[in-house]
Each structure stands twice: as C-alpha cells, then as structure tokens.
Amino acid sequence: MNVDVSDLCQNHWAWLIFVLFPPVIMAKYGMNGKKDVQQWGTNYIKEGFTNDDLDDPRLEKLWNKAKTSGKFSDEELEKLWKEFQHHKEKVHEYNILLETVSRTEDVHKNMINPVEEESAVKKELLHQKHSELKEKLYSINQGFERLRKVSHQGYDSTSEFEEPRVIDLWDLAKSTNFTEKELESLREELKHFEAKVEKHHHYQKQLEISHQKMKHVEGTGDKEHLSRNKEKYVLLEEKTKELGYKVKKHLQDLSSRISRGLQHNEL
C-alpha cells in the first residue's frame, strides 16, 4: 500500500522518521508518494546485457557509441554495461533523496508554532541531507565524465579496479585532500573490498547453479539425492548472505571514510 508523504509528515515524529528513513527503502515500499515504484533488489548487477533503458539520452548515446566503436571486447562491454547500470542507480537514488528533502522542507515551512528544540533538530537533519545530496551529485558528475571518457577512448590497460562501486570510491578519494600515505592505505583497502565483492559474486553464481540443480533433482523423484542437494543449497545460501552483509558493511565504512574527506575539503 502506498503512503502519501504529505500525510506521513503531519506530526513531528513522523517527520523525523521521514527524514531519517533511507530514501531507497522508502521507494522500495512505495513510501515516496509515487505509484510506479522501481523495485530494488541487491546492489549486485547480473552479468550480461539486457534491454533495460538507461533513462537518460546522454547515457544511451554513449552506450551506443561504445557498442559500435570496436574498441571493446565482449568482456569489456559487459564491464562497461555494469558501470552504466551503476550510474543509473546512483541517479535514481539522488532523485529520490532530492524529492524527499524538497517535500520535507515544505512541511517544515508550513508547521505552525514549532517547538524551538525540535525545530533545531530538524534543521540539523535537513543540513545533513543537503550535504548528502551534494556528495551524491558530485559523484554523479564524476561518474558521467568517466563514462564519457571510457566510451570514447576505451579502457585504460593500467586501470586498477573493475568493480563499478570501487571505481567510484577511488575516483572520489582522489578528489579529496587525503595525503599520499592515506590514499595508498585506501587503495589497498579498496583492493581487499573488490576481492570481497568478487567472492560474493562467485557465491551468488554458485547459489543459482545449486538452485537449478535442486530443481532438476526434484523432477527425478530421488528423495535422498534431493535431501543432499537441499542441505548443500541451504549452506551455500547462508554463506552468500553472510558475505553479502560483509560487503554491505565494508562499503558503508569506506563510503563514510571518503565522505569525511570530501566534507573536510569544504572547510
């Protein structure tokens, strides 16, 4: 059931929930006031090309140029498609957050006789959201410039990273005023993070294979064989979930660390 944002913000407690609630989660459960909501799964982008629109004529133009340029192998095109999809997700998240902040500001302005302490808290929360918006927009602009460059020139053989999220984080880190020593430390940590992401992808693939195998065994009617396959599937599923949690936590830690560096640049 969709929840109208204006109704959600009628009291100050709902207002706080509205500001603090992660925008992507709000979209997932239809709480951003829109009827047609994109359903969000994990951050994992399935391999291979799809017919998904990129929702931006500029991206479509770059992608079509890259596909027909002859500068990319099939493997590189697959890698580039992941980057385009990742960029599309970032823009979607930014738009949701922008709408959230705009509506919240409208509610705040229309409040009658707000309590001074509550008003101060709300202003601080809005300030935090504006900072988050600024960081997201900066990341989007940098990401687009990277896609434009790669689409025209092809991949640099000396590129350090392949995972789109890692490339994003590294590009952002280089734009901060981190020292060379701090950047070197972050580079090594990003390498570890990328390896963790690749391991998670591997387990996701194995889980899908295990699921298909289990479905096949179900059709044979061999209960003993099916029982063994189910046990293997459950263990694999638990391991995949555990790795997924570790990837998410590591990504949050890295993002926060780099975000602090960006904020320090503004001081």
MIDOSE-1310 file (N, C-alpha, C; in nm, 2 decimals, decimal comma, always signed):
residues 267
mnvd	+0,08/-0,12/+0,00/+0,00/+0,00/+0,00/+0,09/+0,12/+0,00; +0,06/+0,22/-0,09/+0,14/+0,34/-0,10/+0,10/+0,44/+0,01; +0,19/+0,51/+0,07/+0,17/+0,61/+0,17/+0,20/+0,74/+0,12; +0,11/+0,84/+0,12/+0,13/+0,97/+0,07/+0,23/+1,04/+0,17
vsdl	+0,33/+1,10/+0,12/+0,43/+1,17/+0,20/+0,38/+1,28/+0,28; +0,28/+1,36/+0,22/+0,23/+1,47/+0,29/+0,15/+1,43/+0,41; +0,08/+1,31/+0,40/+0,01/+1,25/+0,52/+0,10/+1,20/+0,62; +0,21/+1,15/+0,57/+0,31/+1,09/+0,67/+0,37/+1,20/+0,76
cqnh	+0,38/+1,32/+0,71/+0,45/+1,42/+0,78/+0,36/+1,51/+0,87; +0,24/+1,47/+0,90/+0,15/+1,56/+0,98/+0,20/+1,58/+1,12; +0,27/+1,49/+1,18/+0,32/+1,52/+1,31/+0,48/+1,51/+1,31; +0,54/+1,57/+1,42/+0,68/+1,58/+1,42/+0,76/+1,45/+1,43
wawl	+0,70/+1,35/+1,49/+0,76/+1,22/+1,50/+0,77/+1,15/+1,36; +0,66/+1,16/+1,29/+0,66/+1,11/+1,15/+0,76/+1,19/+1,07; +0,77/+1,32/+1,10/+0,87/+1,40/+1,02/+1,01/+1,35/+1,04; +1,04/+1,31/+1,16/+1,18/+1,26/+1,19/+1,20/+1,13/+1,12
ifvl	+1,10/+1,04/+1,12/+1,11/+0,91/+1,05/+1,13/+0,94/+0,91; +1,06/+1,03/+0,85/+1,06/+1,06/+0,71/+1,20/+1,11/+0,67; +1,26/+1,19/+0,75/+1,40/+1,24/+0,72/+1,50/+1,14/+0,73; +1,49/+1,06/+0,84/+1,60/+0,96/+0,87/+1,58/+0,83/+0,79
fppv	+1,46/+0,80/+0,74/+1,44/+0,68/+0,67/+1,52/+0,68/+0,54; +1,60/+0,57/+0,51/+1,68/+0,57/+0,39/+1,59/+0,58/+0,26; +1,62/+0,68/+0,17/+1,53/+0,71/+0,06/+1,51/+0,59/-0,03; +1,61/+0,50/-0,05/+1,59/+0,39/-0,14/+1,49/+0,29/-0,08
imak	+1,49/+0,27/+0,06/+1,40/+0,19/+0,13/+1,26/+0,24/+0,11; +1,24/+0,38/+0,12/+1,11/+0,44/+0,10/+1,06/+0,41/-0,03; +1,14/+0,42/-0,13/+1,10/+0,39/-0,27/+1,06/+0,25/-0,29; +1,13/+0,16/-0,22/+1,11/+0,01/-0,24/+0,97/-0,02/-0,19
ygmn	+0,93/+0,04/-0,08/+0,80/+0,01/-0,02/+0,69/+0,11/-0,05; +0,71/+0,19/-0,15/+0,61/+0,28/-0,20/+0,58/+0,39/-0,11; +0,68/+0,44/-0,03/+0,65/+0,55/+0,06/+0,70/+0,68/+0,01; +0,73/+0,69/-0,11/+0,78/+0,82/-0,16/+0,67/+0,90/-0,24
gkkd	+0,55/+0,85/-0,23/+0,44/+0,92/-0,29/+0,41/+0,88/-0,43; +0,49/+0,79/-0,49/+0,47/+0,75/-0,63/+0,41/+0,62/-0,64; +0,32/+0,60/-0,74/+0,25/+0,48/-0,76/+0,34/+0,37/-0,83; +0,41/+0,42/-0,93/+0,50/+0,33/-1,00/+0,64/+0,34/-0,94
vqqw	+0,67/+0,24/-0,86/+0,80/+0,24/-0,79/+0,89/+0,13/-0,84; +1,01/+0,17/-0,87/+1,11/+0,07/-0,91/+1,14/-0,02/-0,79; +1,13/-0,15/-0,81/+1,16/-0,25/-0,70/+1,31/-0,27/-0,70; +1,37/-0,25/-0,58/+1,51/-0,26/-0,57/+1,55/-0,39/-0,50
gtny	+1,65/-0,46/-0,56/+1,70/-0,58/-0,50/+1,83/-0,55/-0,44; +1,93/-0,64/-0,46/+2,06/-0,61/-0,41/+2,13/-0,52/-0,50; +2,25/-0,48/-0,46/+2,34/-0,40/-0,55/+2,41/-0,48/-0,66; +2,39/-0,61/-0,65/+2,46/-0,69/-0,75/+2,39/-0,68/-0,88
ikeg	+2,47/-0,65/-0,98/+2,42/-0,63/-1,12/+2,45/-0,76/-1,20; +2,34/-0,83/-1,24/+2,36/-0,95/-1,31/+2,45/-0,93/-1,44; +2,53/-1,03/-1,46/+2,61/-1,03/-1,58/+2,53/-1,04/-1,71; +2,59/-0,98/-1,81/+2,53/-0,99/-1,94/+2,45/-0,86/-1,97
ftnd	+2,42/-0,84/-2,10/+2,35/-0,72/-2,14/+2,20/-0,75/-2,13; +2,12/-0,64/-2,10/+1,98/-0,65/-2,10/+1,92/-0,55/-2,19; +1,79/-0,55/-2,20/+1,72/-0,44/-2,28/+1,68/-0,33/-2,20; +1,73/-0,32/-2,07/+1,69/-0,21/-1,98/+1,72/-0,08/-2,04
dldd	+1,63/+0,02/-2,03/+1,66/+0,16/-2,07/+1,76/+0,22/-1,96; +1,84/+0,31/-2,01/+1,93/+0,38/-1,92/+1,86/+0,51/-1,86; +1,74/+0,54/-1,91/+1,67/+0,66/-1,86/+1,73/+0,79/-1,88; +1,83/+0,80/-1,97/+1,90/+0,92/-1,99/+1,95/+0,92/-2,13
prle	+1,91/+1,01/-2,22/+1,95/+1,01/-2,36/+2,10/+1,02/-2,37; +2,17/+1,09/-2,28/+2,31/+1,11/-2,29/+2,38/+0,97/-2,27; +2,33/+0,90/-2,17/+2,38/+0,77/-2,14/+2,36/+0,67/-2,26; +2,24/+0,68/-2,31/+2,20/+0,59/-2,43/+2,30/+0,62/-2,55
klwn	+2,33/+0,75/-2,57/+2,41/+0,79/-2,68/+2,56/+0,73/-2,66; +2,61/+0,75/-2,53/+2,74/+0,70/-2,50/+2,75/+0,55/-2,52; +2,65/+0,48/-2,47/+2,65/+0,33/-2,47/+2,64/+0,28/-2,62; +2,56/+0,34/-2,70/+2,55/+0,30/-2,84/+2,68/+0,33/-2,91
kakt	+2,75/+0,44/-2,88/+2,88/+0,48/-2,94/+2,98/+0,37/-2,90; +2,98/+0,33/-2,77/+3,08/+0,23/-2,72/+3,06/+0,10/-2,79; +2,93/+0,06/-2,80/+2,90/-0,07/-2,86/+2,95/-0,09/-3,01; +2,94/+0,03/-3,08/+2,97/+0,02/-3,22/+3,11/+0,07/-3,25
sgkf	+3,19/+0,11/-3,15/+3,32/+0,17/-3,17/+3,43/+0,07/-3,21; +3,41/-0,06/-3,17/+3,51/-0,16/-3,20/+3,63/-0,15/-3,10; +3,62/-0,07/-3,00/+3,73/-0,05/-2,91/+3,72/-0,15/-2,79; +3,61/-0,22/-2,78/+3,58/-0,30/-2,66/+3,56/-0,45/-2,70
sdee	+3,62/-0,54/-2,62/+3,60/-0,68/-2,63/+3,46/-0,71/-2,57; +3,41/-0,83/-2,59/+3,28/-0,86/-2,53/+3,29/-0,85/-2,37; +3,40/-0,89/-2,32/+3,42/-0,88/-2,17/+3,42/-0,74/-2,13; +3,49/-0,65/-2,20/+3,49/-0,51/-2,17/+3,36/-0,44/-2,18
lekl	+3,28/-0,48/-2,28/+3,15/-0,43/-2,30/+3,06/-0,47/-2,18; +3,07/-0,59/-2,13/+3,00/-0,64/-2,02/+3,03/-0,55/-1,90; +3,16/-0,53/-1,88/+3,21/-0,45/-1,77/+3,16/-0,30/-1,78; +3,16/-0,25/-1,90/+3,11/-0,11/-1,92/+2,96/-0,10/-1,89
wkef	+2,88/-0,21/-1,94/+2,74/-0,21/-1,91/+2,71/-0,20/-1,76; +2,79/-0,27/-1,68/+2,77/-0,27/-1,54/+2,79/-0,13/-1,49; +2,89/-0,06/-1,54/+2,91/+0,08/-1,50/+2,80/+0,17/-1,53; +2,74/+0,15/-1,65/+2,63/+0,23/-1,69/+2,51/+0,21/-1,60
qhhk	+2,48/+0,08/-1,57/+2,37/+0,05/-1,48/+2,39/+0,10/-1,34; +2,52/+0,10/-1,29/+2,55/+0,15/-1,16/+2,53/+0,30/-1,16; +2,56/+0,37/-1,27/+2,54/+0,52/-1,28/+2,39/+0,55/-1,28; +2,31/+0,46/-1,35/+2,17/+0,48/-1,35/+2,11/+0,47/-1,21
ekvh	+2,16/+0,37/-1,13/+2,11/+0,35/-0,99/+2,14/+0,48/-0,91; +2,26/+0,53/-0,93/+2,30/+0,65/-0,85/+2,21/+0,77/-0,88; +2,18/+0,79/-1,00/+2,09/+0,90/-1,04/+1,95/+0,88/-0,98; +1,90/+0,75/-0,98/+1,77/+0,72/-0,92/+1,77/+0,75/-0,77
eyni	+1,88/+0,71/-0,70/+1,89/+0,74/-0,56/+1,89/+0,89/-0,53; +1,96/+0,96/-0,61/+1,97/+1,11/-0,60/+1,84/+1,17/-0,61; +1,76/+1,13/-0,72/+1,63/+1,19/-0,74/+1,53/+1,16/-0,63; +1,54/+1,04/-0,57/+1,45/+1,01/-0,46/+1,49/+1,10/-0,34
llet	+1,62/+1,11/-0,31/+1,66/+1,19/-0,20/+1,62/+1,34/-0,22; +1,64/+1,39/-0,34/+1,61/+1,53/-0,37/+1,46/+1,55/-0,35; +1,37/+1,46/-0,39/+1,23/+1,48/-0,37/+1,19/+1,47/-0,22; +1,26/+1,38/-0,15/+1,24/+1,36/-0,01/+1,27/+1,49/+0,07
vsrt	+1,39/+1,55/+0,04/+1,43/+1,68/+0,10/+1,34/+1,79/+0,07; +1,30/+1,80/-0,06/+1,21/+1,91/-0,10/+1,08/+1,90/-0,03; +1,02/+1,79/-0,02/+0,89/+1,77/+0,05/+0,90/+1,80/+0,20; +1,01/+1,75/+0,25/+1,03/+1,77/+0,40/+1,05/+1,92/+0,43
edvh	+1,12/+1,99/+0,34/+1,13/+2,14/+0,37/+1,00/+2,21/+0,36; +0,91/+2,17/+0,27/+0,78/+2,23/+0,25/+0,70/+2,20/+0,38; +0,71/+2,08/+0,44/+0,63/+2,05/+0,56/+0,69/+2,13/+0,67; +0,82/+2,15/+0,68/+0,88/+2,22/+0,79/+0,84/+2,37/+0,78
knmi	+0,83/+2,43/+0,66/+0,79/+2,57/+0,65/+0,65/+2,59/+0,69; +0,57/+2,49/+0,67/+0,42/+2,51/+0,69/+0,38/+2,47/+0,84; +0,48/+2,43/+0,92/+0,44/+2,39/+1,06/+0,41/+2,52/+1,14; +0,30/+2,50/+1,22/+0,25/+2,62/+1,30/+0,32/+2,61/+1,44
npve	+0,38/+2,72/+1,48/+0,44/+2,72/+1,61/+0,53/+2,60/+1,65; +0,63/+2,57/+1,57/+0,71/+2,46/+1,60/+0,79/+2,48/+1,73; +0,81/+2,37/+1,81/+0,89/+2,38/+1,93/+1,03/+2,41/+1,89; +1,10/+2,50/+1,97/+1,23/+2,55/+1,93/+1,33/+2,44/+1,92
eesa	+1,33/+2,35/+2,02/+1,43/+2,24/+2,02/+1,41/+2,15/+1,91; +1,28/+2,11/+1,88/+1,25/+2,02/+1,77/+1,29/+2,09/+1,64; +1,26/+2,22/+1,63/+1,30/+2,29/+1,51/+1,45/+2,28/+1,48; +1,53/+2,30/+1,58/+1,67/+2,29/+1,57/+1,72/+2,16/+1,52
vkke	+1,66/+2,05/+1,58/+1,70/+1,92/+1,54/+1,66/+1,89/+1,39; +1,54/+1,94/+1,35/+1,50/+1,92/+1,21/+1,59/+1,99/+1,12; +1,63/+2,11/+1,16/+1,72/+2,19/+1,07/+1,85/+2,12/+1,05; +1,90/+2,06/+1,16/+2,03/+1,99/+1,15/+2,02/+1,87/+1,06
llhq	+1,90/+1,80/+1,07/+1,88/+1,68/+0,99/+1,87/+1,72/+0,84; +1,81/+1,83/+0,82/+1,80/+1,88/+0,68/+1,94/+1,92/+0,63; +2,02/+1,98/+0,71/+2,15/+2,01/+0,67/+2,23/+1,89/+0,63; +2,22/+1,78/+0,71/+2,28/+1,66/+0,68/+2,24/+1,60/+0,54
khse	+2,11/+1,61/+0,52/+2,06/+1,56/+0,39/+2,10/+1,64/+0,27; +2,12/+1,78/+0,30/+2,17/+1,86/+0,19/+2,32/+1,83/+0,16; +2,39/+1,79/+0,26/+2,53/+1,75/+0,24/+2,54/+1,62/+0,16; +2,44/+1,53/+0,20/+2,44/+1,40/+0,13/+2,40/+1,42/-0,02
lkek	+2,31/+1,52/-0,04/+2,27/+1,55/-0,18/+2,39/+1,60/-0,26; +2,46/+1,69/-0,20/+2,58/+1,75/-0,26/+2,68/+1,64/-0,30; +2,71/+1,55/-0,21/+2,80/+1,44/-0,23/+2,76/+1,35/-0,35; +2,63/+1,32/-0,35/+2,57/+1,23/-0,45/+2,58/+1,30/-0,59
lysi	+2,55/+1,43/-0,59/+2,56/+1,50/-0,72/+2,70/+1,51/-0,77; +2,79/+1,53/-0,68/+2,94/+1,53/-0,72/+2,98/+1,40/-0,77; +2,93/+1,29/-0,71/+2,97/+1,15/-0,75/+2,91/+1,13/-0,89; +2,78/+1,17/-0,91/+2,72/+1,15/-1,04/+2,79/+1,22/-1,15
nqgf	+2,83/+1,35/-1,13/+2,90/+1,42/-1,23/+3,04/+1,36/-1,26; +3,11/+1,32/-1,16/+3,23/+1,25/-1,18/+3,21/+1,12/-1,26; +3,11/+1,05/-1,22/+3,08/+0,92/-1,29/+3,05/+0,94/-1,43; +2,97/+1,04/-1,46/+2,94/+1,06/-1,60/+3,06/+1,10/-1,69
erlr	+3,15/+1,18/-1,63/+3,27/+1,22/-1,70/+3,35/+1,10/-1,73; +3,36/+1,01/-1,63/+3,43/+0,88/-1,65/+3,37/+0,80/-1,76; +3,24/+0,78/-1,76/+3,17/+0,71/-1,87/+3,20/+0,77/-2,01; +3,19/+0,90/-2,01/+3,21/+0,97/-2,14/+3,35/+0,94/-2,19
kvsh	+3,45/+0,95/-2,10/+3,59/+0,93/-2,14/+3,61/+0,78/-2,18; +3,56/+0,69/-2,10/+3,58/+0,55/-2,14/+3,51/+0,51/-2,27; +3,39/+0,56/-2,29/+3,31/+0,53/-2,41/+3,39/+0,58/-2,53; +3,46/+0,69/-2,52/+3,53/+0,75/-2,64/+3,67/+0,68/-2,66
qgyd	+3,74/+0,66/-2,55/+3,88/+0,61/-2,56/+3,90/+0,47/-2,53; +3,80/+0,40/-2,47/+3,82/+0,26/-2,43/+3,88/+0,25/-2,30; +3,90/+0,13/-2,25/+3,95/+0,11/-2,11/+4,11/+0,13/-2,11; +4,15/+0,19/-2,00/+4,30/+0,20/-1,98/+4,35/+0,07/-1,93
stse	+4,45/+0,02/-1,99/+4,50/-0,11/-1,95/+4,57/-0,11/-1,82; +4,60/+0,01/-1,77/+4,66/+0,02/-1,64/+4,56/+0,05/-1,53; +4,43/+0,04/-1,56/+4,33/+0,07/-1,46/+4,34/-0,03/-1,34; +4,33/+0,02/-1,22/+4,35/-0,06/-1,10/+4,23/-0,14/-1,06
feep	+4,11/-0,09/-1,09/+3,99/-0,16/-1,04/+3,89/-0,18/-1,15; +3,80/-0,28/-1,13/+3,70/-0,32/-1,23/+3,56/-0,30/-1,17; +3,54/-0,33/-1,05/+3,40/-0,32/-0,99/+3,36/-0,17/-0,99; +3,24/-0,14/-1,04/+3,19/+0,00/-1,06/+3,19/+0,08/-0,92
rvid	+3,15/+0,01/-0,82/+3,14/+0,08/-0,69/+3,28/+0,12/-0,64; +3,38/+0,03/-0,66/+3,51/+0,05/-0,62/+3,58/+0,17/-0,71; +3,55/+0,17/-0,83/+3,60/+0,27/-0,92/+3,54/+0,41/-0,88; +3,41/+0,41/-0,84/+3,35/+0,53/-0,79/+3,42/+0,58/-0,66
lwdl	+3,44/+0,49/-0,57/+3,50/+0,53/-0,44/+3,65/+0,58/-0,46; +3,72/+0,52/-0,55/+3,86/+0,56/-0,57/+3,86/+0,69/-0,64; +3,78/+0,72/-0,74/+3,77/+0,85/-0,80/+3,74/+0,96/-0,70; +3,64/+0,93/-0,61/+3,61/+1,03/-0,51/+3,72/+1,05/-0,41
akst	+3,79/+0,94/-0,38/+3,90/+0,96/-0,28/+4,01/+1,04/-0,34; +4,04/+1,03/-0,47/+4,14/+1,11/-0,53/+4,11/+1,26/-0,54; +3,98/+1,29/-0,52/+3,94/+1,43/-0,53/+3,94/+1,50/-0,39; +3,97/+1,42/-0,29/+3,98/+1,48/-0,15/+4,12/+1,53/-0,13
nfte	+4,15/+1,58/-0,01/+4,28/+1,62/+0,02/+4,36/+1,52/+0,11; +4,33/+1,39/+0,09/+4,40/+1,29/+0,16/+4,55/+1,30/+0,12; +4,63/+1,26/+0,22/+4,77/+1,26/+0,19/+4,81/+1,14/+0,10; +4,93/+1,13/+0,05/+4,97/+1,02/-0,03/+4,96/+0,89/+0,05
kele	+5,00/+0,90/+0,17/+5,00/+0,78/+0,26/+4,86/+0,73/+0,28; +4,77/+0,83/+0,31/+4,63/+0,79/+0,33/+4,57/+0,73/+0,20; +4,60/+0,79/+0,09/+4,55/+0,73/-0,04/+4,60/+0,59/-0,07; +4,73/+0,57/-0,03/+4,79/+0,44/-0,05/+4,72/+0,34/+0,03
slre	+4,69/+0,38/+0,16/+4,62/+0,29/+0,25/+4,48/+0,26/+0,20; +4,42/+0,36/+0,15/+4,28/+0,34/+0,10/+4,28/+0,25/-0,03; +4,38/+0,27/-0,11/+4,39/+0,19/-0,23/+4,40/+0,04/-0,20; +4,48/+0,01/-0,10/+4,50/-0,13/-0,06/+4,36/-0,18/+0,00
elkh	+4,30/-0,10/+0,08/+4,17/-0,14/+0,14/+4,06/-0,16/+0,03; +4,07/-0,08/-0,08/+3,97/-0,09/-0,19/+4,00/-0,22/-0,27; +4,13/-0,26/-0,27/+4,16/-0,39/-0,34/+4,10/-0,50/-0,26; +4,11/-0,50/-0,13/+4,06/-0,60/-0,05/+3,90/-0,61/-0,06
feak	+3,84/-0,49/-0,07/+3,70/-0,48/-0,08/+3,65/-0,54/-0,22; +3,73/-0,50/-0,32/+3,69/-0,55/-0,46/+3,70/-0,71/-0,46; +3,80/-0,76/-0,39/+3,82/-0,91/-0,39/+3,70/-0,97/-0,31; +3,65/-0,90/-0,21/+3,54/-0,95/-0,13/+3,41/-0,94/-0,22
vekh	+3,40/-0,84/-0,30/+3,28/-0,83/-0,39/+3,28/-0,94/-0,49; +3,40/-0,96/-0,55/+3,41/-1,07/-0,65/+3,38/-1,21/-0,59; +3,42/-1,23/-0,47/+3,39/-1,35/-0,40/+3,24/-1,37/-0,38; +3,18/-1,26/-0,34/+3,03/-1,26/-0,32/+2,96/-1,29/-0,45
hhyq	+3,01/-1,23/-0,56/+2,95/-1,26/-0,70/+2,97/-1,41/-0,73; +3,08/-1,46/-0,70/+3,11/-1,60/-0,72/+3,01/-1,69/-0,65; +2,99/-1,66/-0,52/+2,89/-1,74/-0,44/+2,75/-1,72/-0,49; +2,72/-1,60/-0,54/+2,58/-1,58/-0,60/+2,56/-1,67/-0,72
kqle	+2,66/-1,68/-0,80/+2,65/-1,76/-0,92/+2,64/-1,91/-0,88; +2,72/-1,95/-0,78/+2,71/-2,09/-0,74/+2,58/-2,12/-0,67; +2,52/-2,02/-0,61/+2,39/-2,04/-0,55/+2,28/-2,06/-0,65; +2,29/-1,99/-0,76/+2,20/-2,00/-0,87/+2,21/-2,14/-0,94
ishq	+2,34/-2,18/-0,96/+2,36/-2,31/-1,02/+2,30/-2,42/-0,93; +2,33/-2,41/-0,79/+2,28/-2,51/-0,70/+2,12/-2,51/-0,70; +2,06/-2,39/-0,71/+1,91/-2,39/-0,72/+1,86/-2,46/-0,84; +1,93/-2,44/-0,96/+1,88/-2,50/-1,08/+1,90/-2,66/-1,07
kmkh	+2,01/-2,70/-1,01/+2,04/-2,84/-0,99/+1,93/-2,90/-0,90; +1,90/-2,83/-0,79/+1,80/-2,88/-0,70/+1,66/-2,90/-0,77; +1,63/-2,80/-0,85/+1,50/-2,81/-0,93/+1,50/-2,94/-1,02; +1,62/-2,96/-1,08/+1,63/-3,08/-1,17/+1,61/-3,21/-1,09
vegt	+1,68/-3,22/-0,97/+1,67/-3,34/-0,89/+1,53/-3,36/-0,84; +1,45/-3,25/-0,82/+1,31/-3,26/-0,77/+1,23/-3,34/-0,88; +1,27/-3,31/-1,00/+1,19/-3,37/-1,11/+1,22/-3,52/-1,13; +1,33/-3,57/-1,07/+1,37/-3,71/-1,08/+1,30/-3,80/-0,98
gdke	+1,25/-3,73/-0,87/+1,18/-3,81/-0,76/+1,27/-3,88/-0,67; +1,41/-3,86/-0,68/+1,50/-3,92/-0,59/+1,51/-3,84/-0,46; +1,44/-3,88/-0,36/+1,43/-3,81/-0,24/+1,56/-3,79/-0,16; +1,64/-3,90/-0,16/+1,77/-3,90/-0,09/+1,86/-3,80/-0,16
hlsr	+1,87/-3,80/-0,29/+1,95/-3,71/-0,37/+1,91/-3,57/-0,35; +1,77/-3,55/-0,34/+1,72/-3,42/-0,32/+1,75/-3,36/-0,19; +1,75/-3,45/-0,09/+1,78/-3,41/+0,05/+1,92/-3,36/+0,06; +2,01/-3,43/+0,00/+2,16/-3,39/+0,00/+2,17/-3,25/-0,07
nkek	+2,10/-3,23/-0,18/+2,11/-3,11/-0,26/+2,05/-2,99/-0,18; +1,95/-3,02/-0,11/+1,89/-2,91/-0,03/+1,98/-2,87/+0,08; +2,05/-2,96/+0,14/+2,14/-2,93/+0,25/+2,26/-2,84/+0,20; +2,31/-2,88/+0,08/+2,41/-2,80/+0,02/+2,36/-2,66/-0,02
yvll	+2,24/-2,65/-0,07/+2,18/-2,53/-0,11/+2,17/-2,43/+0,01; +2,12/-2,49/+0,13/+2,10/-2,41/+0,25/+2,23/-2,35/+0,30; +2,34/-2,44/+0,30/+2,47/-2,39/+0,35/+2,52/-2,29/+0,26; +2,51/-2,30/+0,13/+2,55/-2,21/+0,03/+2,48/-2,08/+0,04
eekt	+2,35/-2,09/+0,07/+2,27/-1,97/+0,08/+2,31/-1,89/+0,21; +2,34/-1,96/+0,31/+2,38/-1,89/+0,44/+2,51/-1,82/+0,42; +2,61/-1,89/+0,35/+2,74/-1,83/+0,32/+2,72/-1,70/+0,23; +2,64/-1,71/+0,13/+2,62/-1,60/+0,04/+2,56/-1,48/+0,11
kelg	+2,46/-1,50/+0,20/+2,40/-1,40/+0,28/+2,51/-1,33/+0,37; +2,59/-1,42/+0,43/+2,69/-1,37/+0,52/+2,79/-1,28/+0,45; +2,83/-1,32/+0,33/+2,92/-1,24/+0,25/+2,86/-1,11/+0,21; +2,73/-1,12/+0,17/+2,66/-1,00/+0,13/+2,65/-0,90/+0,24
ykvk	+2,63/-0,94/+0,36/+2,63/-0,85/+0,48/+2,77/-0,79/+0,49; +2,87/-0,87/+0,48/+3,01/-0,81/+0,50/+3,04/-0,71/+0,39; +3,00/-0,74/+0,27/+3,02/-0,64/+0,16/+2,95/-0,51/+0,18; +2,83/-0,52/+0,23/+2,75/-0,40/+0,26/+2,81/-0,32/+0,37
khlq	+2,85/-0,39/+0,47/+2,91/-0,32/+0,59/+3,04/-0,25/+0,55; +3,13/-0,32/+0,47/+3,25/-0,27/+0,43/+3,23/-0,15/+0,33; +3,13/-0,16/+0,25/+3,10/-0,05/+0,16/+3,06/+0,08/+0,24; +2,98/+0,06/+0,34/+2,93/+0,17/+0,42/+3,05/+0,24/+0,49
dlss	+3,14/+0,15/+0,54/+3,26/+0,21/+0,61/+3,35/+0,29/+0,52; +3,37/+0,23/+0,40/+3,46/+0,30/+0,30/+3,39/+0,43/+0,26; +3,26/+0,43/+0,23/+3,19/+0,55/+0,19/+3,19/+0,66/+0,29; +3,17/+0,62/+0,42/+3,18/+0,72/+0,53/+3,32/+0,78/+0,54
risr	+3,42/+0,70/+0,53/+3,56/+0,75/+0,54/+3,59/+0,85/+0,43; +3,55/+0,82/+0,31/+3,57/+0,91/+0,19/+3,48/+1,03/+0,20; +3,36/+1,01/+0,25/+3,27/+1,13/+0,27/+3,33/+1,23/+0,36; +3,39/+1,18/+0,47/+3,45/+1,27/+0,57/+3,56/+1,35/+0,50
glqh	+3,63/+1,29/+0,41/+3,74/+1,36/+0,34/+3,69/+1,47/+0,25; +3,57/+1,44/+0,18/+3,51/+1,54/+0,10/+3,46/+1,66/+0,18; +3,40/+1,63/+0,29/+3,35/+1,73/+0,38/+3,46/+1,82/+0,43; +3,58/+1,76/+0,46/+3,69/+1,83/+0,51/+3,74/+1,93/+0,40
nel	+3,73/+1,89/+0,27/+3,77/+1,98/+0,16/+3,69/+2,11/+0,16; +3,57/+2,11/+0,21/+3,48/+2,23/+0,21/+3,51/+2,32/+0,32; +3,59/+2,27/+0,42/+3,62/+2,36/+0,54/+3,73/+2,46/+0,51
